[in-house]
Amino acid sequence: MSRSKYSVLLPTYNERQNLPIIIWLLVKAFIEGNLDYEIIIIDDASPDGTLEVAKQLQQVYGENRIVLRPRAGKLGLGTAYVHGIAHSTGDFVIIMDADMSHHPHFIKDFVRLQQKHDYDVVTGTRYASGGGVYGWDLRRKLTSRVANYLADILLNPGVSDLTGSFRLYKKEVLAHLISVTKSKGYVFQMEMMVRARQLNYSIGEVPITFVDRVFGESKLGADEIVGYLKGLWALFTDI
């Protein structure tokens, strides 16, 4: 049986400070886990020089490990994943944030659980025993909890953390889910889980600790919250 390969998709926008650290942590996690890997950086024309930093990291770790697939501008998360999948060579795809809110040391838990049960999707959860959130004020915690509570009531997805974005997919499963997902923005990750359940893909959960971003600014504002509620209602009426 051939050894599985894991492709990490890292969409970036203004992450020049975070990128060297998250790449180092990813490489460390894969080496310690004795896993074959590649990290695909999909930079959307960051004005802060993220791509230049990525090129330097490619020289350090090798072009076979750090794959650069930049785009001409901010084109959205869904299309970033489509772009990344098209250039990935792994059997499995890992999606995560580049801002260090998702720690790579959890990847070994994702892989172990997937291998044990042959899950189509393994998703990280902040809201199961052993998980948690650090660095958020009460407003952010309440917003996330309420968002998941509303989604759970309306959509009955069968997972405890619907708005998370740290996941491992079988490559062909991710490609299929993206092809049937209609949402944009904050609701995109949520719809992916709802569609996975709808299509009878098997889903496992791993408790993770989420840490608020170290460098840069959070992208969650009033507009994103309104957009989430609109997207949630649209998804409810569509399912």
N, C-alpha and C positions, 0 to 999 in steps of 0.2 A: 504494500500500500504506500503510495507516494505521500510525501510530507505536505501538509496544508500550508498555504501562504496567506498572509493577512495584509490587506491594503488599508491603510489609514487615510481617510479623506479629510484634509484640513483646509476648509475655506478660510481665507484670511482677509482682513481689511484693517489696516493700521495696527499691526501686531508685532512691530519690529522689536519691541522690548521683551515680549513674551516668547517669541518664536525660538530663540536659542535654548531657552530653558525647557520648553515643552518638548522640543526635538530631543534634547539630551535625555530627558526622562523617558520618552518613548523608546529610544534606542536601548537604554538601560533595561527597560521592562522586557523588551523582546529578546535581548541577549540572555538575561537571567532566566527567561522562560524557554530558552532554546527554540525560538519560533522564527520561521522565515517571514520576512516582512518587507514592505515598502511604504514610504510616507509620501503621499501626493499632496503638494501644496498648491492650492487653487487661489491665487491672489487676484483680487478684483481691482487692479490699478491703484493700490494704496499710495496716497501721497506722502506717507511718512518714510518710504524707503524699505518697506517690508520685503519686497522682491529682491532687493540688493542683499539684504541679510540672508535670505533664503539661498541665494547663489553662493554665498560664502559657506553656508552650512553644507551645501552640496559638495563643495570642495573638500570639506572635512570628512564627511561620512560616505561619500561616493554617489555617483549618479544612479547606481542601481538601487540605492536605499532612499535617497531624497530625489523625488521626481517633481519637476516644476512644470505646472500647466497653468500659467497666468491667463487672465482674460482682460478685455479692453475696458471694463468698467464694472460697476455694481449691478449685477444682473440677477440677483436673487439666489436664495439657498438651494431651492429645488434644481435649478439649472446648473448650479455649481456641482451638485452630486451627480447629475447626469454626465456632466463634463468629466468628473473624476472617474466614474465607473467606466466610461469609454476608454480611459487611458490606464485602467488598473489591470494588473496581471494576477491578482490574488483570487483564491477560492472564496474567501470571506472578506467583507468590507466592514471596517470600524468607522463610525462617525462620532465626532467629538468636537468640542470647542477648543480653539487654539489659545484661549486666554488663561489657561491653567485652572479653570473652575472644575475641570474633570482630570483627576489624577491617573496617569497611565498605569500605576501599580494595580488598579482594578482589572486591567485587561486579562491577567492570568485567571481571575475568577470567572470572567465572561467565557474565556476559552474552555476552561475546565467544565463549566456547566453545559456549554453547547456540546462538547464532546460526549459528555455523560448521557445526555438525552437526545442528541441529534436535533436540537431546536433549530427552527428556521430563523428565529430572532431571539437575541438576548438583550434585554434593556436594563439600564441602571435605574434604581429607584432610591429616592431620598426619603421615602415614607414607609419603608419596611423596617423591621427590627434590625439594627446595625447600621442603618443609613442616617443621614442628617444633613443640615445646612449650616455653614459657618460664614460669618461676615455680613449677613443680611440684617437690616433693621426690621422692626415689627411690621411695618407696612409691606415690605417685600415678602416676608414670610406669610402674612395674611393673604396677599394677592395670589401667591402661588397655591396656597391651600384652597382658597375659594375657587380658583381656576380649575384645579383638579376635582374639587367637590362637584362643581357644576357639570363638568365634563362627564364625571362618573354617573351622575343622575340622568343626564340627557342621553348619553351614548352607551353606557354599560360596557366599557371596553375590556374589563377583566384584568386590567393592570393597575397598580397602585400609584404610578407616577406617569401620567399621560403627557405632561408638557416637558419632560426631560429630553435631552438630546445626546446622550452617551449610550451608544448601542452597537451591537455586532449583528450583522446580517449575512446569511448566505448570499453571495453576489447576485445570483439570478432572482432571488426573492426581493432584494432591494430594488433591482431594476424594474421588476413587475409592479411593486408597490408605488414607485415614483410615477410609473406610466398611468396609474389609475387615480392618483392623488391630484385634487383640483386646487387645494388651498395654497395661499402664499403666506409669507411672513411667519408670525408667531404660531399660527394654527397648523402649519405644515407638518411639524413633527407629531402633533396630536392625531391628525388625520391618518398618518402612516400607520399608527398603532390600531386605529379603528378599522382601517381597510385590511390590515393583517388578520385581525380577528374575524372580520367579515368573510375573508377568503380562506379561512380555516388553516392559516399558518400557525405552527406551534410557537409559543412565546414563553421564554423563561425570564426571571427577574433576579438581579444581583443587587444587594444593598450597597449604596455608594455614599460617600460624603462629598458634598458639593461645597466648594469654597468660592466666595465672591471674587471676581476678577482682581488681579493684583495691580496691573498697569492698564491704563485706558479707562474709558467710561462705559458704564452699563448702557445697553441699548433699550432698556425697558422704560418707557414713559407713558404719559396719558394716552397718546395716540395708539401705542401698541396695545394697551389694555382695551380700548374701544375696538380696535381691530380684532382682537382676540374674541371679544363677545359677539361681534358680528359674524366672525368666522365659525364660532361654535354654533350659533343659531343656523347658519347656512348648512353646516354639516349635519345638524340634527334633522333638518327638513329634507336633506338629501338621502340619509341612510335608510 
